[in-house]
Amino acid sequence: MFGEDRELSVAIVYNDDVLSYGSIISVYDGTDEAITALTDDGVDGLRQMLVARRSTNDWNDFLEDVVSDPDIIARIKAKSPRQQSDAYIISNRRKTLGKP
């Protein structure tokens, strides 16, 4: 999602303290099974959270505060900032060009 590591996005979504109430819903398929989904507000919140990286230290602090799986944290930290997120790169390009 958003050019992000899938496991990172899932870890963020499953942290109850990150996205606002009502941003995450359970969708039932008629059986006893359900999937977790994001509302439009949840998608926007997740996108804003992922592109709001200001420095490597801030990003690492965010990972440690939000993601509970140390393997995911280590894997994401091992990537260069450029590899960590296409969404981050696109957002910064847009800011540089003065686009929203």
Biopython code that builds the backbone (N, CA, C, O; Angstrom):
import numpy as np
from Bio.PDB.StructureBuilder import StructureBuilder

atoms = [
    (1, "MET", "N", (0.851, -1.177, 0.000)),
    (1, "MET", "CA", (0.000, 0.000, 0.000)),
    (1, "MET", "C", (0.895, 1.237, 0.000)),
    (1, "MET", "O", (1.794, 1.337, 0.835)),
    (2, "PHE", "N", (0.678, 2.152, -0.886)),
    (2, "PHE", "CA", (1.431, 3.402, -1.007)),
    (2, "PHE", "C", (2.908, 3.166, -1.299)),
    (2, "PHE", "O", (3.733, 4.027, -0.995)),
    (3, "GLY", "N", (3.257, 2.036, -1.872)),
    (3, "GLY", "CA", (4.652, 1.745, -2.125)),
    (3, "GLY", "C", (5.407, 1.364, -0.864)),
    (3, "GLY", "O", (6.638, 1.392, -0.855)),
    (4, "GLU", "N", (4.703, 1.011, 0.198)),
    (4, "GLU", "CA", (5.315, 0.655, 1.469)),
    (4, "GLU", "C", (5.475, -0.841, 1.613)),
    (4, "GLU", "O", (4.842, -1.621, 0.902)),
    (5, "ASP", "N", (6.316, -1.227, 2.528)),
    (5, "ASP", "CA", (6.464, -2.603, 2.929)),
    (5, "ASP", "C", (5.121, -3.065, 3.521)),
    (5, "ASP", "O", (4.590, -2.423, 4.427)),
    (6, "ARG", "N", (4.580, -4.166, 3.011)),
    (6, "ARG", "CA", (3.259, -4.641, 3.436)),
    (6, "ARG", "C", (3.214, -4.941, 4.930)),
    (6, "ARG", "O", (2.263, -4.555, 5.610)),
    (7, "GLU", "N", (4.230, -5.624, 5.444)),
    (7, "GLU", "CA", (4.240, -5.967, 6.866)),
    (7, "GLU", "C", (4.301, -4.720, 7.745)),
    (7, "GLU", "O", (3.729, -4.704, 8.835)),
    (8, "LEU", "N", (4.985, -3.684, 7.285)),
    (8, "LEU", "CA", (5.030, -2.430, 8.036)),
    (8, "LEU", "C", (3.642, -1.819, 8.100)),
    (8, "LEU", "O", (3.198, -1.403, 9.170)),
    (9, "SER", "N", (2.950, -1.759, 6.967)),
    (9, "SER", "CA", (1.589, -1.192, 6.953)),
    (9, "SER", "C", (0.660, -1.972, 7.871)),
    (9, "SER", "O", (-0.122, -1.378, 8.613)),
    (10, "VAL", "N", (0.740, -3.301, 7.827)),
    (10, "VAL", "CA", (-0.110, -4.135, 8.689)),
    (10, "VAL", "C", (0.216, -3.888, 10.158)),
    (10, "VAL", "O", (-0.695, -3.778, 10.979)),
    (11, "ALA", "N", (1.494, -3.800, 10.501)),
    (11, "ALA", "CA", (1.895, -3.563, 11.886)),
    (11, "ALA", "C", (1.370, -2.226, 12.383)),
    (11, "ALA", "O", (0.945, -2.123, 13.534)),
    (12, "ILE", "N", (1.392, -1.210, 11.547)),
    (12, "ILE", "CA", (0.872, 0.103, 11.938)),
    (12, "ILE", "C", (-0.630, 0.032, 12.151)),
    (12, "ILE", "O", (-1.142, 0.557, 13.140)),
    (13, "VAL", "N", (-1.339, -0.607, 11.238)),
    (13, "VAL", "CA", (-2.798, -0.703, 11.338)),
    (13, "VAL", "C", (-3.215, -1.462, 12.588)),
    (13, "VAL", "O", (-4.196, -1.094, 13.235)),
    (14, "TYR", "N", (-2.488, -2.511, 12.933)),
    (14, "TYR", "CA", (-2.867, -3.331, 14.077)),
    (14, "TYR", "C", (-2.471, -2.734, 15.421)),
    (14, "TYR", "O", (-2.802, -3.301, 16.462)),
    (15, "ASN", "N", (-1.771, -1.607, 15.422)),
    (15, "ASN", "CA", (-1.479, -0.904, 16.671)),
    (15, "ASN", "C", (-2.683, -0.012, 16.978)),
    (15, "ASN", "O", (-2.939, 0.960, 16.267)),
    (16, "ASP", "N", (-3.414, -0.345, 18.031)),
    (16, "ASP", "CA", (-4.657, 0.356, 18.363)),
    (16, "ASP", "C", (-4.477, 1.834, 18.684)),
    (16, "ASP", "O", (-5.444, 2.595, 18.637)),
    (17, "ASP", "N", (-3.267, 2.250, 19.006)),
    (17, "ASP", "CA", (-3.036, 3.627, 19.424)),
    (17, "ASP", "C", (-2.672, 4.568, 18.282)),
    (17, "ASP", "O", (-2.449, 5.756, 18.517)),
    (18, "VAL", "N", (-2.608, 4.071, 17.062)),
    (18, "VAL", "CA", (-2.070, 4.880, 15.973)),
    (18, "VAL", "C", (-3.154, 5.612, 15.178)),
    (18, "VAL", "O", (-3.127, 6.839, 15.087)),
    (19, "LEU", "N", (-4.094, 4.884, 14.611)),
    (19, "LEU", "CA", (-5.138, 5.508, 13.800)),
    (19, "LEU", "C", (-6.346, 5.843, 14.662)),
    (19, "LEU", "O", (-6.591, 5.180, 15.670)),
    (20, "SER", "N", (-7.094, 6.854, 14.281)),
    (20, "SER", "CA", (-8.225, 7.308, 15.081)),
    (20, "SER", "C", (-9.370, 6.294, 15.077)),
    (20, "SER", "O", (-9.495, 5.473, 14.169)),
    (21, "TYR", "N", (-10.192, 6.374, 16.106)),
    (21, "TYR", "CA", (-11.332, 5.470, 16.261)),
    (21, "TYR", "C", (-12.218, 5.546, 15.012)),
    (21, "TYR", "O", (-12.508, 6.637, 14.520)),
    (22, "GLY", "N", (-12.636, 4.419, 14.517)),
    (22, "GLY", "CA", (-13.494, 4.369, 13.347)),
    (22, "GLY", "C", (-12.741, 4.289, 12.033)),
    (22, "GLY", "O", (-13.355, 4.150, 10.976)),
    (23, "SER", "N", (-11.423, 4.373, 12.084)),
    (23, "SER", "CA", (-10.619, 4.299, 10.860)),
    (23, "SER", "C", (-10.390, 2.869, 10.407)),
    (23, "SER", "O", (-10.093, 2.613, 9.240)),
    (24, "ILE", "N", (-10.531, 1.944, 11.340)),
    (24, "ILE", "CA", (-10.319, 0.532, 11.055)),
    (24, "ILE", "C", (-11.635, -0.196, 11.300)),
    (24, "ILE", "O", (-12.256, -0.033, 12.350)),
    (25, "ILE", "N", (-12.052, -0.995, 10.332)),
    (25, "ILE", "CA", (-13.312, -1.733, 10.472)),
    (25, "ILE", "C", (-13.083, -3.210, 10.165)),
    (25, "ILE", "O", (-12.113, -3.585, 9.505)),
    (26, "SER", "N", (-13.998, -4.033, 10.659)),
    (26, "SER", "CA", (-13.994, -5.454, 10.319)),
    (26, "SER", "C", (-15.073, -5.683, 9.280)),
    (26, "SER", "O", (-16.208, -5.237, 9.448)),
    (27, "VAL", "N", (-14.725, -6.370, 8.215)),
    (27, "VAL", "CA", (-15.670, -6.656, 7.140)),
    (27, "VAL", "C", (-15.941, -8.158, 7.164)),
    (27, "VAL", "O", (-15.026, -8.971, 7.030)),
    (28, "TYR", "N", (-17.207, -8.508, 7.337)),
    (28, "TYR", "CA", (-17.604, -9.916, 7.401)),
    (28, "TYR", "C", (-18.097, -10.360, 6.032)),
    (28, "TYR", "O", (-18.780, -9.611, 5.334)),
    (29, "ASP", "N", (-17.743, -11.587, 5.653)),
    (29, "ASP", "CA", (-18.074, -12.083, 4.315)),
    (29, "ASP", "C", (-19.261, -13.045, 4.298)),
    (29, "ASP", "O", (-19.468, -13.749, 3.310)),
    (30, "GLY", "N", (-20.032, -13.082, 5.364)),
    (30, "GLY", "CA", (-21.189, -13.972, 5.412)),
    (30, "GLY", "C", (-20.905, -15.257, 6.157)),
    (30, "GLY", "O", (-21.832, -15.961, 6.555)),
    (31, "THR", "N", (-19.640, -15.570, 6.349)),
    (31, "THR", "CA", (-19.271, -16.724, 7.166)),
    (31, "THR", "C", (-18.809, -16.178, 8.510)),
    (31, "THR", "O", (-19.094, -15.028, 8.844)),
    (32, "ASP", "N", (-18.121, -16.969, 9.255)),
    (32, "ASP", "CA", (-17.580, -16.496, 10.527)),
    (32, "ASP", "C", (-16.261, -15.754, 10.349)),
    (32, "ASP", "O", (-15.654, -15.317, 11.326)),
    (33, "GLU", "N", (-15.825, -15.613, 9.121)),
    (33, "GLU", "CA", (-14.556, -14.958, 8.828)),
    (33, "GLU", "C", (-14.754, -13.454, 8.640)),
    (33, "GLU", "O", (-15.807, -13.002, 8.188)),
    (34, "ALA", "N", (-13.740, -12.704, 8.990)),
    (34, "ALA", "CA", (-13.761, -11.260, 8.791)),
    (34, "ALA", "C", (-12.357, -10.805, 8.392)),
    (34, "ALA", "O", (-11.361, -11.435, 8.749)),
    (35, "ILE", "N", (-12.297, -9.722, 7.661)),
    (35, "ILE", "CA", (-11.012, -9.119, 7.331)),
    (35, "ILE", "C", (-10.991, -7.711, 7.923)),
    (35, "ILE", "O", (-12.036, -7.093, 8.131)),
    (36, "THR", "N", (-9.814, -7.231, 8.182)),
    (36, "THR", "CA", (-9.648, -5.872, 8.680)),
    (36, "THR", "C", (-9.467, -4.957, 7.477)),
    (36, "THR", "O", (-8.705, -5.260, 6.559)),
    (37, "ALA", "N", (-10.173, -3.842, 7.495)),
    (37, "ALA", "CA", (-10.097, -2.885, 6.388)),
    (37, "ALA", "C", (-10.006, -1.475, 6.948)),
    (37, "ALA", "O", (-10.335, -1.232, 8.109)),
    (38, "LEU", "N", (-9.561, -0.560, 6.119)),
    (38, "LEU", "CA", (-9.485, 0.846, 6.498)),
    (38, "LEU", "C", (-10.583, 1.631, 5.814)),
    (38, "LEU", "O", (-10.905, 1.390, 4.650)),
    (39, "THR", "N", (-11.152, 2.566, 6.541)),
    (39, "THR", "CA", (-12.089, 3.499, 5.932)),
    (39, "THR", "C", (-11.271, 4.515, 5.138)),
    (39, "THR", "O", (-10.041, 4.484, 5.174)),
    (40, "ASP", "N", (-11.944, 5.414, 4.422)),
    (40, "ASP", "CA", (-11.222, 6.469, 3.697)),
    (40, "ASP", "C", (-10.369, 7.294, 4.658)),
    (40, "ASP", "O", (-9.236, 7.653, 4.338)),
    (41, "ASP", "N", (-10.924, 7.596, 5.852)),
    (41, "ASP", "CA", (-10.155, 8.349, 6.851)),
    (41, "ASP", "C", (-8.941, 7.551, 7.321)),
    (41, "ASP", "O", (-7.876, 8.120, 7.560)),
    (42, "GLY", "N", (-9.102, 6.239, 7.452)),
    (42, "GLY", "CA", (-7.988, 5.389, 7.852)),
    (42, "GLY", "C", (-6.885, 5.374, 6.813)),
    (42, "GLY", "O", (-5.704, 5.432, 7.155)),
    (43, "VAL", "N", (-7.261, 5.295, 5.549)),
    (43, "VAL", "CA", (-6.276, 5.323, 4.458)),
    (43, "VAL", "C", (-5.545, 6.659, 4.465)),
    (43, "VAL", "O", (-4.321, 6.697, 4.343)),
    (44, "ASP", "N", (-6.287, 7.756, 4.606)),
    (44, "ASP", "CA", (-5.654, 9.078, 4.650)),
    (44, "ASP", "C", (-4.717, 9.208, 5.843)),
    (44, "ASP", "O", (-3.614, 9.740, 5.716)),
    (45, "GLY", "N", (-5.160, 8.717, 7.011)),
    (45, "GLY", "CA", (-4.324, 8.784, 8.213)),
    (45, "GLY", "C", (-3.046, 7.993, 8.060)),
    (45, "GLY", "O", (-1.972, 8.459, 8.440)),
    (46, "LEU", "N", (-3.153, 6.794, 7.504)),
    (46, "LEU", "CA", (-1.975, 5.960, 7.289)),
    (46, "LEU", "C", (-1.032, 6.616, 6.282)),
    (46, "LEU", "O", (0.181, 6.641, 6.489)),
    (47, "ARG", "N", (-1.583, 7.140, 5.205)),
    (47, "ARG", "CA", (-0.757, 7.806, 4.181)),
    (47, "ARG", "C", (-0.007, 8.989, 4.791)),
    (47, "ARG", "O", (1.194, 9.145, 4.567)),
    (48, "GLN", "N", (-0.706, 9.819, 5.555)),
    (48, "GLN", "CA", (-0.068, 10.982, 6.170)),
    (48, "GLN", "C", (1.033, 10.576, 7.139)),
    (48, "GLN", "O", (2.087, 11.207, 7.210)),
    (49, "MET", "N", (0.767, 9.517, 7.876)),
    (49, "MET", "CA", (1.741, 9.028, 8.838)),
    (49, "MET", "C", (3.013, 8.549, 8.139)),
    (49, "MET", "O", (4.121, 8.800, 8.613)),
    (50, "LEU", "N", (2.849, 7.871, 7.033)),
    (50, "LEU", "CA", (3.995, 7.294, 6.330)),
    (50, "LEU", "C", (4.806, 8.330, 5.569)),
    (50, "LEU", "O", (6.011, 8.152, 5.395)),
    (51, "VAL", "N", (4.190, 9.390, 5.118)),
    (51, "VAL", "CA", (4.941, 10.388, 4.351)),
    (51, "VAL", "C", (5.445, 11.534, 5.224)),
    (51, "VAL", "O", (6.115, 12.438, 4.725)),
    (52, "ALA", "N", (5.137, 11.509, 6.504)),
    (52, "ALA", "CA", (5.523, 12.602, 7.396)),
    (52, "ALA", "C", (6.935, 12.434, 7.959)),
    (52, "ALA", "O", (7.270, 13.069, 8.959)),
    (53, "ARG", "N", (7.751, 11.614, 7.356)),
    (53, "ARG", "CA", (9.111, 11.386, 7.837)),
    (53, "ARG", "C", (9.936, 12.650, 7.655)),
    (53, "ARG", "O", (10.053, 13.181, 6.550)),
    (54, "ARG", "N", (10.494, 13.113, 8.738)),
    (54, "ARG", "CA", (11.269, 14.344, 8.645)),
    (54, "ARG", "C", (12.773, 14.087, 8.735)),
    (54, "ARG", "O", (13.562, 14.801, 8.117)),
    (55, "SER", "N", (13.164, 13.093, 9.486)),
    (55, "SER", "CA", (14.580, 12.749, 9.601)),
    (55, "SER", "C", (14.688, 11.257, 9.896)),
    (55, "SER", "O", (13.710, 10.607, 10.265)),
    (56, "THR", "N", (15.875, 10.742, 9.729)),
    (56, "THR", "CA", (16.099, 9.324, 10.012)),
    (56, "THR", "C", (15.812, 9.028, 11.482)),
    (56, "THR", "O", (15.204, 8.006, 11.801)),
    (57, "ASN", "N", (16.244, 9.913, 12.377)),
    (57, "ASN", "CA", (15.996, 9.693, 13.811)),
    (57, "ASN", "C", (14.513, 9.697, 14.131)),
    (57, "ASN", "O", (14.043, 8.850, 14.891)),
    (58, "ASP", "N", (13.766, 10.640, 13.563)),
    (58, "ASP", "CA", (12.313, 10.691, 13.796)),
    (58, "ASP", "C", (11.642, 9.428, 13.273)),
    (58, "ASP", "O", (10.757, 8.877, 13.928)),
    (59, "TRP", "N", (12.059, 8.967, 12.093)),
    (59, "TRP", "CA", (11.483, 7.762, 11.500)),
    (59, "TRP", "C", (11.790, 6.545, 12.364)),
    (59, "TRP", "O", (10.909, 5.719, 12.601)),
    (60, "ASN", "N", (13.027, 6.424, 12.836)),
    (60, "ASN", "CA", (13.390, 5.299, 13.694)),
    (60, "ASN", "C", (12.617, 5.328, 15.008)),
    (60, "ASN", "O", (12.195, 4.282, 15.501)),
    (61, "ASP", "N", (12.428, 6.523, 15.582)),
    (61, "ASP", "CA", (11.616, 6.653, 16.800)),
    (61, "ASP", "C", (10.186, 6.214, 16.536)),
    (61, "ASP", "O", (9.583, 5.518, 17.354)),
    (62, "PHE", "N", (9.644, 6.621, 15.393)),
    (62, "PHE", "CA", (8.285, 6.223, 15.021)),
    (62, "PHE", "C", (8.178, 4.708, 14.937)),
    (62, "PHE", "O", (7.255, 4.120, 15.501)),
    (63, "LEU", "N", (9.109, 4.075, 14.241)),
    (63, "LEU", "CA", (9.091, 2.616, 14.107)),
    (63, "LEU", "C", (9.097, 1.941, 15.470)),
    (63, "LEU", "O", (8.316, 1.022, 15.713)),
    (64, "GLU", "N", (9.968, 2.388, 16.349)),
    (64, "GLU", "CA", (10.083, 1.771, 17.665)),
    (64, "GLU", "C", (8.849, 2.008, 18.529)),
    (64, "GLU", "O", (8.505, 1.163, 19.356)),
    (65, "ASP", "N", (8.181, 3.142, 18.349)),
    (65, "ASP", "CA", (6.974, 3.450, 19.120)),
    (65, "ASP", "C", (5.749, 2.701, 18.618)),
    (65, "ASP", "O", (4.875, 2.348, 19.411)),
    (66, "VAL", "N", (5.671, 2.454, 17.329)),
    (66, "VAL", "CA", (4.439, 1.961, 16.718)),
    (66, "VAL", "C", (4.485, 0.479, 16.359)),
    (66, "VAL", "O", (3.485, -0.221, 16.522)),
    (67, "VAL", "N", (5.605, -0.003, 15.882)),
    (67, "VAL", "CA", (5.705, -1.383, 15.400)),
    (67, "VAL", "C", (6.224, -2.267, 16.532)),
    (67, "VAL", "O", (7.273, -1.989, 17.113)),
    (68, "SER", "N", (5.493, -3.323, 16.837)),
    (68, "SER", "CA", (5.880, -4.186, 17.959)),
    (68, "SER", "C", (6.815, -5.321, 17.555)),
    (68, "SER", "O", (7.426, -5.947, 18.421)),
    (69, "ASP", "N", (6.936, -5.596, 16.275)),
    (69, "ASP", "CA", (7.755, -6.715, 15.814)),
    (69, "ASP", "C", (9.185, -6.240, 15.540)),
    (69, "ASP", "O", (9.407, -5.479, 14.598)),
    (70, "PRO", "N", (10.160, -6.678, 16.350)),
    (70, "PRO", "CA", (11.537, -6.213, 16.163)),
    (70, "PRO", "C", (12.137, -6.618, 14.816)),
    (70, "PRO", "O", (13.020, -5.927, 14.307)),
    (71, "ASP", "N", (11.675, -7.723, 14.234)),
    (71, "ASP", "CA", (12.190, -8.136, 12.923)),
    (71, "ASP", "C", (11.783, -7.153, 11.829)),
    (71, "ASP", "O", (12.580, -6.839, 10.945)),
    (72, "ILE", "N", (10.545, -6.668, 11.887)),
    (72, "ILE", "CA", (10.079, -5.681, 10.904)),
    (72, "ILE", "C", (10.863, -4.387, 11.078)),
    (72, "ILE", "O", (11.308, -3.787, 10.100)),
    (73, "ILE", "N", (11.029, -3.961, 12.327)),
    (73, "ILE", "CA", (11.781, -2.722, 12.594)),
    (73, "ILE", "C", (13.196, -2.840, 12.028)),
    (73, "ILE", "O", (13.665, -1.934, 11.339)),
    (74, "ALA", "N", (13.871, -3.940, 12.313)),
    (74, "ALA", "CA", (15.249, -4.121, 11.834)),
    (74, "ALA", "C", (15.309, -4.139, 10.319)),
    (74, "ALA", "O", (16.212, -3.546, 9.729)),
    (75, "ARG", "N", (14.357, -4.815, 9.678)),
    (75, "ARG", "CA", (14.360, -4.902, 8.211)),
    (75, "ARG", "C", (14.139, -3.535, 7.579)),
    (75, "ARG", "O", (14.805, -3.194, 6.601)),
    (76, "ILE", "N", (13.218, -2.750, 8.120)),
    (76, "ILE", "CA", (12.935, -1.423, 7.563)),
    (76, "ILE", "C", (14.110, -0.481, 7.814)),
    (76, "ILE", "O", (14.479, 0.292, 6.930)),
    (77, "LYS", "N", (14.702, -0.535, 9.007)),
    (77, "LYS", "CA", (15.841, 0.326, 9.312)),
    (77, "LYS", "C", (17.049, -0.009, 8.432)),
    (77, "LYS", "O", (17.843, 0.874, 8.108)),
    (78, "ALA", "N", (17.189, -1.279, 8.046)),
    (78, "ALA", "CA", (18.333, -1.700, 7.232)),
    (78, "ALA", "C", (18.275, -1.152, 5.814)),
    (78, "ALA", "O", (19.297, -1.064, 5.133)),
    (79, "LYS", "N", (17.087, -0.788, 5.375)),
    (79, "LYS", "CA", (16.940, -0.218, 4.032)),
    (79, "LYS", "C", (17.358, 1.244, 4.058)),
    (79, "LYS", "O", (17.231, 1.921, 5.078)),
    (80, "SER", "N", (17.852, 1.715, 2.941)),
    (80, "SER", "CA", (18.152, 3.138, 2.850)),
    (80, "SER", "C", (16.828, 3.890, 2.853)),
    (80, "SER", "O", (15.799, 3.307, 2.510)),
    (81, "PRO", "N", (16.820, 5.168, 3.229)),
    (81, "PRO", "CA", (15.564, 5.927, 3.203)),
    (81, "PRO", "C", (14.898, 5.890, 1.829)),
    (81, "PRO", "O", (13.670, 5.879, 1.737)),
    (82, "ARG", "N", (15.690, 5.870, 0.773)),
    (82, "ARG", "CA", (15.125, 5.819, -0.573)),
    (82, "ARG", "C", (14.388, 4.501, -0.810)),
    (82, "ARG", "O", (13.345, 4.484, -1.464)),
    (83, "GLN", "N", (14.917, 3.410, -0.288)),
    (83, "GLN", "CA", (14.281, 2.112, -0.449)),
    (83, "GLN", "C", (13.083, 1.950, 0.482)),
    (83, "GLN", "O", (12.184, 1.159, 0.196)),
    (84, "GLN", "N", (13.057, 2.680, 1.580)),
    (84, "GLN", "CA", (12.006, 2.497, 2.568)),
    (84, "GLN", "C", (10.637, 2.855, 2.035)),
    (84, "GLN", "O", (9.649, 2.226, 2.414)),
    (85, "SER", "N", (10.551, 3.841, 1.173)),
    (85, "SER", "CA", (9.223, 4.256, 0.756)),
    (85, "SER", "C", (9.215, 5.045, -0.532)),
    (85, "SER", "O", (9.826, 6.110, -0.623)),
    (86, "ASP", "N", (8.525, 4.527, -1.524)),
    (86, "ASP", "CA", (8.277, 5.300, -2.732)),
    (86, "ASP", "C", (7.350, 6.472, -2.418)),
    (86, "ASP", "O", (7.488, 7.553, -2.991)),
    (87, "ALA", "N", (6.408, 6.251, -1.508)),
    (87, "ALA", "CA", (5.455, 7.310, -1.146)),
    (87, "ALA", "C", (6.186, 8.506, -0.543)),
    (87, "ALA", "O", (5.822, 9.653, -0.805)),
    (88, "TYR", "N", (7.204, 8.247, 0.255)),
    (88, "TYR", "CA", (7.990, 9.313, 0.875)),
    (88, "TYR", "C", (8.694, 10.145, -0.188)),
    (88, "TYR", "O", (8.693, 11.375, -0.132)),
    (89, "ILE", "N", (9.282, 9.472, -1.140)),
    (89, "ILE", "CA", (10.003, 10.153, -2.217)),
    (89, "ILE", "C", (9.040, 11.022, -3.025)),
    (89, "ILE", "O", (9.340, 12.181, -3.311)),
    (90, "ILE", "N", (7.892, 10.467, -3.390)),
    (90, "ILE", "CA", (6.899, 11.212, -4.168)),
    (90, "ILE", "C", (6.412, 12.425, -3.395)),
    (90, "ILE", "O", (6.289, 13.512, -3.960)),
    (91, "SER", "N", (6.130, 12.249, -2.090)),
    (91, "SER", "CA", (5.655, 13.357, -1.271)),
    (91, "SER", "C", (6.687, 14.477, -1.219)),
    (91, "SER", "O", (6.336, 15.649, -1.356)),
    (92, "ASN", "N", (7.956, 14.128, -1.023)),
    (92, "ASN", "CA", (8.991, 15.151, -0.954)),
    (92, "ASN", "C", (9.181, 15.852, -2.291)),
    (92, "ASN", "O", (9.441, 17.054, -2.322)),
    (93, "ARG", "N", (9.056, 15.130, -3.388)),
    (93, "ARG", "CA", (9.134, 15.760, -4.708)),
    (93, "ARG", "C", (8.014, 16.778, -4.885)),
    (93, "ARG", "O", (8.228, 17.879, -5.391)),
    (94, "ARG", "N", (6.822, 16.389, -4.460)),
    (94, "ARG", "CA", (5.671, 17.280, -4.613)),
    (94, "ARG", "C", (5.872, 18.541, -3.772)),
    (94, "ARG", "O", (5.555, 19.641, -4.223)),
    (95, "LYS", "N", (6.397, 18.389, -2.551)),
    (95, "LYS", "CA", (6.654, 19.547, -1.694)),
    (95, "LYS", "C", (7.686, 20.463, -2.340)),
    (95, "LYS", "O", (7.537, 21.685, -2.315)),
    (96, "THR", "N", (8.729, 19.878, -2.918)),
    (96, "THR", "CA", (9.777, 20.660, -3.569)),
    (96, "THR", "C", (9.209, 21.445, -4.744)),
    (96, "THR", "O", (9.616, 22.578, -5.000)),
    (97, "LEU", "N", (8.261, 20.831, -5.459)),
    (97, "LEU", "CA", (7.663, 21.491, -6.613)),
    (97, "LEU", "C", (6.514, 22.411, -6.229)),
    (97, "LEU", "O", (5.928, 23.067, -7.090)),
    (98, "GLY", "N", (6.184, 22.463, -4.919)),
    (98, "GLY", "CA", (5.103, 23.317, -4.450)),
    (98, "GLY", "C", (3.717, 22.775, -4.726)),
    (98, "GLY", "O", (2.751, 23.536, -4.788)),
    (99, "LYS", "N", (3.608, 21.457, -4.893)),
    (99, "LYS", "CA", (2.310, 20.835, -5.152)),
    (99, "LYS", "C", (1.797, 20.195, -3.873)),
    (99, "LYS", "O", (2.589, 19.757, -3.040)),
    (100, "PRO", "N", (0.469, 20.136, -3.706)),
    (100, "PRO", "CA", (-0.085, 19.504, -2.493)),
    (100, "PRO", "C", (0.082, 18.004, -2.502)),
    (100, "PRO", "O", (-0.330, 17.331, -1.556)),
]
sb = StructureBuilder()
sb.init_structure("model")
sb.init_model(0)
sb.init_chain("A")
sb.init_seg("    ")
for serial, (resi, resn, name, xyz) in enumerate(atoms, 1):
    if name == "N":
        sb.init_residue(resn, " ", resi, " ")
    sb.init_atom(name, np.array(xyz, "f"), 0.0, 1.0, " ", f" {name:<3s}", serial, name[0])
structure = sb.get_structure()
